[in-house]
Amino acid sequence: MTTACVHYVGFRDDRYWNAVRIFGGPRVIHRRWDFYATRDVGPDDIVVFAEGDETQPLAERNATDIDERWL
């Protein structure tokens, strides 16, 4: 049995705290919607975007992600 993870994508301002109040804390914070973010998201995961949705173009460059295990 797998547990859904919460992923936050592209948050840089106070909208982060609004999302935390609604969805709970993220498991992973993706700085951009890039190749790594698409690879990390599982079929049952929840993805919360600061702007846009999963149909937006992928970032040209990959960014490092923040995983709660590192905190």
Secondary structure by P-SEA (a helix, b strand, c coil): cbbbbbbbcccccaaaaaaaaacccccbbbccccaaaaaaccccbbbbbcccccccccccbbbbbbbcccc
